Amino acid sequence: LETGNASTPPSVVDSRLLHICTFILPFHNLTFPDAKGRACSVTTHMIKEALKWSVKDIQAVSKILQHVDEMAEILSEIRSQSFQQQAGEDGGDVQLSPPPCRLRSGLLLRSLKEHWVTCLLTASALEMRSCQRLEEKIGCDASSTGAIDELPSRHFYRSVVGELDLDECWKVRPHLNGKEIIKELSLPKGPLVGIYIEDQTRWMLLNPKGSRDECMAHLVERKRERDEEAVQEGKDDDIVADDQNDQNVGVANKDGKTSPGSKDGSKHFSKKFRSDMDHEAEMTTN
C-alpha cells in the first residue's frame, strides 16, 4: 500500500486488529439470541468472552466488521472496471480505474475514522476470496487474474490519500455548527437540525474547497425544497381527504338528513337507522 512519495499518511494499519478481523471474518454476519432473547454478535462474543479484550478494542473490531461488506463492494467494483479496461487494452498494461466516488468513500471513512486502512485490508481479503470462489465456480483460470489481485485495494488507498485527499476527513471542522444552523435557517431545536448537519457533511465532501457562504446557500436551498415538498404533501393529503368524503354516504345533520351538498337527499346511514328505530318505537307506544 505504498503511496509512491516520501510522506507517510497519518492513518496506518493496526496489525493486531487486522489479524483478529481476518480470522473471525467468516462469522461477522452471524448472531445468536442471548439470555434475554436479544440478538448478539458472534464475533463480539468471541472477543469479549474468549479473548477478554478491552471495550475499546471490541468497539474497533465491531466497527471494522460492520463496514467490511461495503468496503468489499467498492473493491469489487474497482476490480470489475479493471477487468473491462484490461480487455479493452488487448493484453496491454493494466490501466487504473477512475477514483471511487468521493461522497461514498468519504462517508465510509467518516464512519471508520482511523480504522479505515485496517478495514480496507480486511475487505481486500474478503473480496479476493469471493473472486476466487467465483472463478472456481465458472471454471476460470485463477492464475490469469492473479497479477491484479492487489489492484483494487491499492487503487482505493492511493485514491484516498492522493487524488481524493480524504484521509482524516473526519477531523475537518464543519462550516456551521448546530447553533448556527438553527439561527441561520430559523429551525426549531430537535432532530431536524441533524438532517441539515448531514446535508452539510455531504456538501463538504463533494465540495472540499467550498466556502462557508456557499455551504449556507446550499442549506437554504435544501430548506426551501423541503418546505415546498411539505406544502405539496399537505395538498395531496387534502385531495385524498376530499375524495374520501365524496365516497361517504353523506354527513347527516341533526334532523337526520344529509348535508346540503348531497344531491340525492339520502340520509346518512346512522341517522337513517336511528330515525327508523325512533319511528318503530313511536308506533309501538301508540
C-alpha positions as a Python dict, from the first residue, in 0.01 Angstrom:
ca = {
    (1, 'L'): (0, 0, 0),
    (2, 'E'): (287, 236, -67),
    (3, 'T'): (182, 583, -180),
    (4, 'G'): (478, 649, -405),
    (5, 'N'): (603, 951, -209),
    (6, 'A'): (818, 1011, 93),
    (7, 'S'): (541, 1146, 315),
    (8, 'T'): (367, 895, 540),
    (9, 'P'): (-10, 945, 580),
    (10, 'P'): (-141, 961, 936),
    (11, 'S'): (-372, 660, 904),
    (12, 'V'): (-192, 328, 922),
    (13, 'V'): (-295, -34, 960),
    (14, 'D'): (-338, -183, 1307),
    (15, 'S'): (-175, -525, 1265),
    (16, 'R'): (-329, -667, 1580),
    (17, 'L'): (-682, -572, 1477),
    (18, 'L'): (-618, -683, 1119),
    (19, 'H'): (-520, -1035, 1225),
    (20, 'I'): (-821, -1087, 1451),
    (21, 'C'): (-1064, -933, 1200),
    (22, 'T'): (-935, -1154, 919),
    (23, 'F'): (-950, -1462, 1142),
    (24, 'I'): (-1311, -1411, 1258),
    (25, 'L'): (-1430, -1261, 927),
    (26, 'P'): (-1632, -1572, 824),
    (27, 'F'): (-1853, -1520, 1130),
    (28, 'H'): (-1908, -1145, 1101),
    (29, 'N'): (-2271, -1173, 989),
    (30, 'L'): (-2374, -1434, 1247),
    (31, 'T'): (-2581, -1362, 1558),
    (32, 'F'): (-2734, -1567, 1837),
    (33, 'P'): (-3004, -1492, 2099),
    (34, 'D'): (-2874, -1410, 2445),
    (35, 'A'): (-3046, -1495, 2774),
    (36, 'K'): (-3298, -1214, 2719),
    (37, 'G'): (-3366, -1309, 2359),
    (38, 'R'): (-3172, -1017, 2211),
    (39, 'A'): (-2957, -1069, 1902),
    (40, 'C'): (-2589, -1083, 1998),
    (41, 'S'): (-2300, -1073, 1751),
    (42, 'V'): (-2095, -1391, 1740),
    (43, 'T'): (-1771, -1202, 1674),
    (44, 'T'): (-1832, -959, 1960),
    (45, 'H'): (-1897, -1252, 2193),
    (46, 'M'): (-1572, -1417, 2079),
    (47, 'I'): (-1362, -1112, 2157),
    (48, 'K'): (-1538, -1022, 2479),
    (49, 'E'): (-1577, -1362, 2642),
    (50, 'A'): (-1294, -1569, 2491),
    (51, 'L'): (-1017, -1316, 2431),
    (52, 'K'): (-1116, -1077, 2711),
    (53, 'W'): (-1017, -772, 2508),
    (54, 'S'): (-1090, -418, 2622),
    (55, 'V'): (-1411, -237, 2539),
    (56, 'K'): (-1218, -4, 2308),
    (57, 'D'): (-1082, -298, 2105),
    (58, 'I'): (-1425, -461, 2091),
    (59, 'Q'): (-1575, -141, 1955),
    (60, 'A'): (-1297, -108, 1698),
    (61, 'V'): (-1339, -465, 1570),
    (62, 'S'): (-1717, -428, 1561),
    (63, 'K'): (-1689, -109, 1359),
    (64, 'I'): (-1449, -267, 1110),
    (65, 'L'): (-1664, -575, 1058),
    (66, 'Q'): (-1976, -361, 1036),
    (67, 'H'): (-1840, -181, 729),
    (68, 'V'): (-1629, -456, 573),
    (69, 'D'): (-1902, -561, 328),
    (70, 'E'): (-1945, -206, 198),
    (71, 'M'): (-1569, -169, 156),
    (72, 'A'): (-1550, -506, -23),
    (73, 'E'): (-1828, -393, -258),
    (74, 'I'): (-1624, -87, -357),
    (75, 'L'): (-1320, -307, -421),
    (76, 'S'): (-1530, -544, -629),
    (77, 'E'): (-1648, -254, -846),
    (78, 'I'): (-1288, -139, -893),
    (79, 'R'): (-1189, -493, -996),
    (80, 'S'): (-1475, -513, -1248),
    (81, 'Q'): (-1370, -183, -1404),
    (82, 'S'): (-1011, -306, -1422),
    (83, 'F'): (-1118, -626, -1598),
    (84, 'Q'): (-1309, -424, -1855),
    (85, 'Q'): (-1016, -191, -1917),
    (86, 'Q'): (-775, -484, -1940),
    (87, 'A'): (-995, -648, -2203),
    (88, 'G'): (-1005, -322, -2397),
    (89, 'E'): (-626, -290, -2393),
    (90, 'D'): (-579, -626, -2572),
    (91, 'G'): (-333, -761, -2323),
    (92, 'G'): (-150, -433, -2263),
    (93, 'D'): (-63, -280, -1928),
    (94, 'V'): (-344, -267, -1676),
    (95, 'Q'): (-479, 87, -1650),
    (96, 'L'): (-610, 218, -1321),
    (97, 'S'): (-980, 292, -1299),
    (98, 'P'): (-1110, 639, -1216),
    (99, 'P'): (-1107, 719, -844),
    (100, 'P'): (-1405, 596, -642),
    (101, 'C'): (-1696, 827, -563),
    (102, 'R'): (-1571, 1092, -320),
    (103, 'L'): (-1902, 1116, -135),
    (104, 'R'): (-1939, 742, -88),
    (105, 'S'): (-1577, 695, 14),
    (106, 'G'): (-1583, 998, 244),
    (107, 'L'): (-1894, 882, 430),
    (108, 'L'): (-1735, 541, 476),
    (109, 'L'): (-1412, 689, 610),
    (110, 'R'): (-1602, 920, 843),
    (111, 'S'): (-1763, 611, 997),
    (112, 'L'): (-1441, 411, 1024),
    (113, 'K'): (-1212, 702, 1114),
    (114, 'E'): (-857, 583, 1193),
    (115, 'H'): (-954, 218, 1132),
    (116, 'W'): (-1026, 262, 760),
    (117, 'V'): (-692, 115, 647),
    (118, 'T'): (-742, -193, 865),
    (119, 'C'): (-1093, -230, 726),
    (120, 'L'): (-958, -190, 373),
    (121, 'L'): (-712, -479, 410),
    (122, 'T'): (-975, -696, 580),
    (123, 'A'): (-1220, -622, 299),
    (124, 'S'): (-947, -695, 45),
    (125, 'A'): (-909, -1048, 184),
    (126, 'L'): (-1286, -1092, 169),
    (127, 'E'): (-1316, -958, -186),
    (128, 'M'): (-1022, -1162, -319),
    (129, 'R'): (-1164, -1482, -169),
    (130, 'S'): (-1506, -1409, -319),
    (131, 'C'): (-1344, -1351, -658),
    (132, 'Q'): (-1152, -1679, -634),
    (133, 'R'): (-1468, -1871, -548),
    (134, 'L'): (-1642, -1720, -849),
    (135, 'E'): (-1352, -1817, -1075),
    (136, 'E'): (-1362, -2172, -941),
    (137, 'K'): (-1737, -2190, -996),
    (138, 'I'): (-1726, -2079, -1359),
    (139, 'G'): (-1406, -2274, -1433),
    (140, 'C'): (-1188, -1969, -1498),
    (141, 'D'): (-811, -1993, -1468),
    (142, 'A'): (-738, -1805, -1147),
    (143, 'S'): (-371, -1764, -1237),
    (144, 'S'): (-466, -1544, -1532),
    (145, 'T'): (-603, -1277, -1296),
    (146, 'G'): (-353, -1313, -1016),
    (147, 'A'): (-150, -1017, -1141),
    (148, 'I'): (-422, -771, -1043),
    (149, 'D'): (-529, -929, -714),
    (150, 'E'): (-381, -638, -523),
    (151, 'L'): (-505, -372, -765),
    (152, 'P'): (-843, -282, -605),
    (153, 'S'): (-714, -220, -251),
    (154, 'R'): (-402, -43, -375),
    (155, 'H'): (-605, 173, -610),
    (156, 'F'): (-854, 269, -339),
    (157, 'Y'): (-578, 351, -89),
    (158, 'R'): (-385, 568, -334),
    (159, 'S'): (-704, 747, -436),
    (160, 'V'): (-796, 826, -76),
    (161, 'V'): (-455, 959, 29),
    (162, 'G'): (-385, 1115, -311),
    (163, 'E'): (-638, 1244, -559),
    (164, 'L'): (-942, 1237, -328),
    (165, 'D'): (-747, 1368, -27),
    (166, 'L'): (-988, 1205, 217),
    (167, 'D'): (-752, 1076, 482),
    (168, 'E'): (-856, 1221, 818),
    (169, 'C'): (-1164, 1378, 658),
    (170, 'W'): (-1346, 1304, 983),
    (171, 'K'): (-1132, 1571, 1151),
    (172, 'V'): (-1236, 1851, 915),
    (173, 'R'): (-1434, 2115, 1102),
    (174, 'P'): (-1779, 2193, 963),
    (175, 'H'): (-1853, 2540, 831),
    (176, 'L'): (-2150, 2577, 1066),
    (177, 'N'): (-2228, 2418, 1399),
    (178, 'G'): (-2574, 2321, 1521),
    (179, 'K'): (-2650, 2656, 1686),
    (180, 'E'): (-2551, 2849, 1373),
    (181, 'I'): (-2769, 2628, 1155),
    (182, 'I'): (-3067, 2681, 1388),
    (183, 'K'): (-3016, 3058, 1375),
    (184, 'E'): (-2950, 3091, 1001),
    (185, 'L'): (-3235, 2862, 893),
    (186, 'S'): (-3478, 2956, 1173),
    (187, 'L'): (-3514, 2593, 1276),
    (188, 'P'): (-3665, 2456, 1597),
    (189, 'K'): (-3438, 2255, 1823),
    (190, 'G'): (-3468, 1883, 1764),
    (191, 'P'): (-3382, 1603, 1519),
    (192, 'L'): (-3442, 1831, 1219),
    (193, 'V'): (-3111, 2004, 1292),
    (194, 'G'): (-2929, 1673, 1248),
    (195, 'I'): (-3071, 1640, 897),
    (196, 'Y'): (-2915, 1970, 793),
    (197, 'I'): (-2586, 1881, 964),
    (198, 'E'): (-2584, 1565, 748),
    (199, 'D'): (-2663, 1779, 441),
    (200, 'Q'): (-2363, 1997, 528),
    (201, 'T'): (-2135, 1693, 566),
    (202, 'R'): (-2234, 1560, 225),
    (203, 'W'): (-2191, 1900, 63),
    (204, 'M'): (-1844, 1946, 213),
    (205, 'L'): (-1735, 1603, 88),
    (206, 'L'): (-1849, 1692, -263),
    (207, 'N'): (-1708, 2046, -242),
    (208, 'P'): (-1384, 2024, -38),
    (209, 'K'): (-1283, 2376, -143),
    (210, 'G'): (-1625, 2531, -91),
    (211, 'S'): (-1671, 2834, 133),
    (212, 'R'): (-1897, 2889, 431),
    (213, 'D'): (-2126, 3117, 232),
    (214, 'E'): (-2161, 2861, -45),
    (215, 'C'): (-2244, 2593, 209),
    (216, 'M'): (-2500, 2821, 373),
    (217, 'A'): (-2662, 2889, 36),
    (218, 'H'): (-2687, 2514, -23),
    (219, 'L'): (-2858, 2459, 313),
    (220, 'V'): (-3103, 2744, 246),
    (221, 'E'): (-3189, 2584, -87),
    (222, 'R'): (-3237, 2243, 75),
    (223, 'K'): (-3471, 2401, 331),
    (224, 'R'): (-3672, 2569, 56),
    (225, 'E'): (-3704, 2236, -126),
    (226, 'R'): (-3819, 2058, 190),
    (227, 'D'): (-4072, 2334, 266),
    (228, 'E'): (-4215, 2304, -85),
    (229, 'E'): (-4235, 1925, -51),
    (230, 'A'): (-4418, 1963, 282),
    (231, 'V'): (-4670, 2204, 125),
    (232, 'Q'): (-4724, 1970, -168),
    (233, 'E'): (-4773, 1673, 65),
    (234, 'G'): (-5030, 1878, 259),
    (235, 'K'): (-5220, 1950, -63),
    (236, 'D'): (-5210, 1583, -158),
    (237, 'D'): (-5348, 1489, 184),
    (238, 'D'): (-5633, 1738, 139),
    (239, 'I'): (-5716, 1591, -201),
    (240, 'V'): (-5723, 1239, -57),
    (241, 'A'): (-5948, 1355, 231),
    (242, 'D'): (-6187, 1523, -15),
    (243, 'D'): (-6202, 1205, -224),
    (244, 'Q'): (-6283, 1000, 84),
    (245, 'N'): (-6559, 1243, 185),
    (246, 'D'): (-6711, 1224, -163),
    (247, 'Q'): (-6727, 846, -130),
    (248, 'N'): (-6920, 859, 200),
    (249, 'V'): (-7298, 810, 205),
    (250, 'G'): (-7341, 1160, 346),
    (251, 'V'): (-7289, 1361, 659),
    (252, 'A'): (-7618, 1389, 844),
    (253, 'N'): (-7735, 1695, 1028),
    (254, 'K'): (-7938, 1684, 1345),
    (255, 'D'): (-8271, 1616, 1170),
    (256, 'G'): (-8140, 1301, 1004),
    (257, 'K'): (-8093, 1447, 655),
    (258, 'T'): (-7777, 1468, 458),
    (259, 'S'): (-7571, 1780, 438),
    (260, 'P'): (-7671, 2044, 180),
    (261, 'G'): (-7400, 1921, -53),
    (262, 'S'): (-7583, 1591, -108),
    (263, 'K'): (-7775, 1579, -433),
    (264, 'D'): (-7995, 1276, -375),
    (265, 'G'): (-8132, 1385, -37),
    (266, 'S'): (-8046, 1047, 113),
    (267, 'K'): (-7986, 1011, 483),
    (268, 'H'): (-7665, 920, 649),
    (269, 'F'): (-7685, 550, 739),
    (270, 'S'): (-7651, 601, 1116),
    (271, 'K'): (-7905, 883, 1122),
    (272, 'K'): (-8145, 695, 896),
    (273, 'F'): (-8116, 386, 1115),
    (274, 'R'): (-8180, 594, 1428),
    (275, 'S'): (-8480, 762, 1264),
    (276, 'D'): (-8630, 425, 1169),
    (277, 'M'): (-8577, 296, 1521),
    (278, 'D'): (-8749, 603, 1671),
    (279, 'H'): (-9043, 561, 1432),
    (280, 'E'): (-9084, 194, 1527),
    (281, 'A'): (-9074, 286, 1899),
    (282, 'E'): (-9339, 551, 1846),
    (283, 'M'): (-9564, 308, 1663),
    (284, 'T'): (-9527, 51, 1940),
    (285, 'T'): (-9617, 310, 2204),
    (286, 'N'): (-9927, 417, 2014),
}
